[in-house]
């Protein structure tokens, strides 16, 4: 993992006093953990994989001679990014057998966050943003994230990726072109976002196709990630306001079980609809907005991806903080 270009973060001079005490070493790592997870999750779209990469980074940090590392944050960012690149390449190879559309694992987040919080900034962690990031190859993705989201300069990125500065500039501009205008789209007004998703949820529940169509952009898209586990899930993306509205209202009318509750919970930095039965999450519905209409709908219904959502539901229920949008009583 650490190679010839790590000279930017490792001091090869004299005067090292040996390794730090274990508690001090752990304290330094913990001060960077949030950013390391933020990088890994955005790279991989998987909480479990991101946590595994962060843990592997810690194991390498624990075994390295930290007395020779001038800048721990730069060293740790290098390791976590390179490990993420390796994992991303493996994950994309395995996705060839995935049934239906693949969407990132939803990450429950706090309702109110500081703009300086790297982990929970809605403009770079939303499901819609991560979906568009799938257009990029692994190196483009890493370069775009490090530059656009985490504000690394090109020299730092070159050291992390073991590339030239010129190559990193080229990768960034190519990535930005592939992302198109999507970046600006994922910074909607929070109040409008919450209002639209609640209206959308109620219209779906009532089976009001006309109202749903009015809330959607003409070319609205729908992706449903069930991993082949959920019933009546669309195996292919749908496009167009009317087909999307007809599908969603029809599935809800026929398949929503008695006792289903739908709540608004913050997922990936934005309000999302989370349906559950007896406290067990059934799906997470997120949207992206443009021109005050819903541009895309992403539904995660794969049970394997809803473990953290289940924990969040239980915590909010215990605290009496679940906000109900609708329920099916009959």
C-alpha positions in Angstrom: 0.0 0.0 0.0 2.8 2.4 0.8 5.1 2.8 -2.1 7.7 5.0 -3.6 5.5 8.1 -3.8 4.8 8.0 0.0 7.8 10.3 0.5 5.4 13.2 0.5 4.0 12.0 3.9 6.9 10.0 5.4 10.0 11.6 6.8 13.0 9.5 6.0 15.4 11.7 8.0 17.0 11.1 11.4 15.7 11.8 14.8 12.7 9.4 15.1 12.0 8.4 18.6 10.3 5.1 17.8 6.6 4.3 17.6 4.0 6.2 19.6 2.3 4.7 22.6 -0.7 2.6 21.6 -3.2 5.0 23.2 -1.7 8.0 21.4 -1.6 6.2 18.1 -5.2 5.2 18.5 -6.2 8.8 19.4 -4.5 10.1 16.3 -6.4 7.6 14.1 -9.7 8.4 15.8 -9.3 12.1 15.0 -9.3 11.1 11.3 -11.8 8.3 11.4 -14.8 10.4 10.3 -13.0 11.6 7.2 -11.6 8.2 6.3 -15.1 6.7 6.5 -16.5 9.6 4.4 -13.9 8.9 1.7 -14.4 5.1 1.7 -18.3 5.3 1.8 -18.4 7.7 -1.1 -16.0 5.5 -3.1 -17.8 2.3 -2.4 -21.5 3.0 -1.7 -21.4 0.3 1.0 -21.3 0.9 4.7 -19.9 -2.5 5.5 -17.2 -2.3 2.8 -16.3 1.2 3.9 -16.0 0.1 7.6 -13.8 -2.8 6.5 -11.5 -0.5 4.5 -11.3 1.9 7.5 -10.4 -1.0 9.8 -7.7 -2.3 7.4 -6.3 1.2 7.4 -6.2 1.2 11.2 -4.3 -2.1 11.2 -1.7 -0.7 8.8 -1.5 2.5 10.9 -1.0 0.4 14.0 1.9 -1.5 12.4 3.7 1.3 10.7 6.6 3.3 12.3 4.6 6.5 12.9 7.7 8.4 14.0 8.6 8.6 10.3 5.3 10.0 9.2 5.3 13.8 9.0 1.6 14.1 8.2 -0.7 11.4 9.6 -3.8 12.7 7.9 -2.1 12.5 4.4 -0.8 9.1 5.1 -4.2 7.8 6.3 -6.0 9.4 3.3 -3.6 7.7 0.9 -4.1 4.3 2.4 -7.8 4.5 2.7 -8.2 5.7 -0.9 -5.9 3.1 -2.4 -7.7 0.3 -0.4 -11.0 1.7 -1.6 -9.9 1.7 -5.2 -8.9 -2.0 -4.9 -12.3 -2.9 -3.2 -14.2 -0.9 -5.8 -12.7 -2.8 -8.7 -13.5 -6.1 -7.0 -17.1 -5.0 -6.2 -17.8 -3.9 -9.7 -16.7 -7.2 -11.0 -19.0 -9.0 -8.7 -22.0 -6.8 -9.6 -22.2 -8.7 -12.9 -24.4 -11.2 -11.1 -26.5 -8.7 -9.3 -30.3 -8.9 -10.1 -31.8 -5.7 -11.2 -30.4 -2.1 -10.7 -27.7 -1.7 -8.1 -28.0 1.3 -5.7 -25.8 2.4 -2.8 -26.5 1.2 0.7 -28.6 3.9 2.5 -26.8 5.6 5.4 -28.9 7.1 8.2 -27.8 10.6 9.1 -28.6 13.3 11.6 -31.4 15.7 10.8 -29.3 18.8 11.5 -25.6 18.8 10.6 -22.9 21.4 10.3 -21.9 22.3 6.7 -18.3 21.5 7.7 -19.2 17.9 8.5 -17.5 15.8 5.8 -19.7 12.8 6.5 -23.2 14.2 6.3 -23.0 17.0 3.7 -26.1 16.3 1.6 -24.6 17.7 -1.6 -22.0 14.9 -1.8 -23.5 12.0 0.0 -27.1 11.8 -1.4 -28.1 8.5 -3.0 -28.8 10.4 -6.3 -25.3 11.8 -6.2 -23.7 8.5 -5.6 -25.8 6.9 -8.4 -24.4 9.4 -10.9 -20.9 8.8 -9.6 -21.3 5.3 -11.0 -20.6 6.8 -14.4 -17.0 7.3 -13.4 -14.3 4.7 -13.5 -12.5 4.1 -10.1 -9.6 6.5 -10.7 -12.0 9.2 -12.0 -14.2 8.7 -9.0 -11.3 9.0 -6.5 -9.9 12.1 -8.2 -13.3 13.8 -8.4 -14.1 13.1 -4.7 -10.7 14.2 -3.4 -10.8 17.4 -5.4 -14.5 18.4 -5.5 -15.7 17.1 -2.1 -12.6 17.0 0.1 -10.7 20.0 -1.4 -7.3 18.2 -1.9 -5.0 20.0 -4.3 -3.7 18.2 -7.4 -0.3 17.6 -5.8 -1.8 15.8 -2.9 -4.1 13.8 -5.2 -1.1 12.8 -7.4 0.7 11.5 -4.3 -2.4 9.5 -3.2 -3.0 7.9 -6.6 0.6 7.6 -7.6 0.0 9.6 -10.8 1.3 12.8 -12.2 -0.3 16.1 -11.5 -1.2 16.5 -15.2 -2.9 13.1 -15.2 -4.9 14.1 -12.1 -6.1 17.3 -13.7 -7.1 15.4 -16.8 -9.0 12.8 -14.7 -10.8 15.5 -12.8 -11.9 17.4 -15.9 -13.1 14.2 -17.6 -15.0 13.2 -14.4 -16.6 16.6 -14.2 -17.7 16.4 -17.8 -19.3 12.9 -17.2 -21.1 14.2 -14.1 -22.5 17.0 -16.2 -24.8 19.3 -14.4 -25.7 16.7 -11.8 -23.6 18.2 -9.0 -25.8 21.4 -8.9 -29.0 19.3 -9.0 -28.2 17.6 -5.7 -28.2 20.8 -3.6 -32.0 21.5 -3.3 -33.6 23.7 -0.7 -34.1 21.4 2.3 -37.6 22.7 3.1 -38.7 22.1 -0.5 -37.2 18.6 -0.5 -39.1 17.6 2.6 -42.3 19.1 1.3 -42.1 17.3 -2.0 -41.2 14.0 -0.6 -44.1 14.1 1.9 -46.5 15.2 -0.9 -45.2 12.4 -3.0 -45.7 9.8 -0.3 -49.3 10.8 0.4 -50.2 10.9 -3.3 -48.8 7.4 -3.8 -50.8 6.2 -0.8 -54.0 7.7 -2.1 -53.3 6.2 -5.5 -53.7 9.6 -7.1 -51.9 9.2 -10.4 -52.6 12.7 -11.6 -51.1 14.3 -8.5 -48.0 12.0 -8.7 -47.5 13.0 -12.3 -47.7 16.7 -11.3 -45.0 16.2 -8.8 -42.7 14.5 -11.3 -40.5 15.9 -14.1 -41.7 14.8 -17.5 -38.6 12.6 -17.9 -38.5 11.4 -14.3 -36.7 8.1 -13.7 -37.2 5.2 -11.2 -34.6 2.7 -10.0 -35.5 -0.1 -7.6 -32.8 -2.1 -6.0 -34.2 -5.3 -4.5 -31.4 -7.6 -5.2 -34.0 -10.0 -6.4 -35.5 -10.3 -2.9 -38.5 -8.0 -2.9 -41.8 -8.8 -4.7 -43.1 -6.7 -7.5 -39.8 -4.8 -7.9 -39.0 -3.3 -11.3 -36.0 -5.2 -12.7 -35.2 -2.4 -15.1 -35.2 1.4 -14.7 -38.4 3.1 -15.6 -38.6 6.5 -17.3 -41.4 9.0 -17.9 -43.8 10.6 -15.4 -46.8 8.6 -16.3 -45.2 5.1 -16.4 -43.5 5.8 -13.1 -46.6 7.1 -11.4 -48.7 4.2 -12.7 -46.1 1.6 -11.5 -45.7 3.1 -8.0 -49.4 3.6 -7.3 -50.2 0.2 -8.6 -47.6 -1.6 -6.6 -48.6 0.3 -3.4 -52.3 -0.5 -3.9 -51.7 -4.2 -4.5 -48.6 -5.0 -2.4 -48.5 -2.7 0.6 -49.4 -4.9 3.6 -51.8 -4.0 6.3 -49.9 -2.5 9.2 -47.3 -0.8 7.0 -46.1 2.5 8.3 -44.2 5.2 6.3 -42.0 7.7 8.1 -39.7 10.5 7.0 -36.2 9.8 8.1 -33.0 11.5 7.1 -31.0 9.2 4.9 -27.7 10.2 3.2 -28.2 13.8 4.4 -31.7 14.2 3.0 -35.3 13.4 4.0 -36.4 10.0 2.7 -39.5 7.8 3.0 -38.9 4.7 5.0 -41.7 2.1 5.1 -41.8 -0.6 7.8 -43.9 -3.5 9.1 -43.6 -4.3 12.8 -40.5 -2.2 13.0 -38.8 -4.0 10.2 -37.8 -1.7 7.3 -39.2 -2.7 3.9 -37.8 0.0 1.7 -36.1 3.4 1.5 -37.3 5.9 -1.0 -35.1 8.9 -1.9 -35.6 11.6 -4.6 -33.6 14.2 -6.4 -35.1 17.5 -7.4 -34.8 19.9 -10.3 -36.9 22.9 -11.1 -39.2 22.2 -8.1 -40.1 18.8 -9.5 -38.9 15.2 -8.7 -36.3 14.2 -11.3 -35.4 10.8 -10.0 -36.7 8.3 -7.5 -34.4 5.6 -6.1 -35.9 2.8 -4.0 -33.7 0.5 -1.9 -35.6 -2.7 -1.0 -32.8 -5.2 -0.7 -33.1 -6.4 3.0 -29.3 -6.8 3.1 -28.9 -3.1 2.6 -31.4 -2.0 5.3 -29.7 -3.2 8.5 -28.5 0.3 9.5 -32.0 1.7 8.7 -33.5 -0.9 11.1 -31.2 0.3 13.8 -32.2 3.9 13.2 -35.9 3.1 13.2 -35.5 1.4 16.5 -33.6 4.3 18.0 -36.1 6.9 16.8 -39.0 4.7 18.0 -37.5 4.4 21.5 -37.0 8.2 21.6 -40.6 8.9 20.4 -39.2 10.8 17.4 -40.6 8.8 14.4 -42.6 11.1 12.1 -45.4 9.2 10.4 -46.5 10.2 6.8 -49.1 7.5 6.4 -50.1 4.0 7.5 -52.2 1.2 5.9 -54.9 0.1 8.2 -57.0 -2.0 5.8 
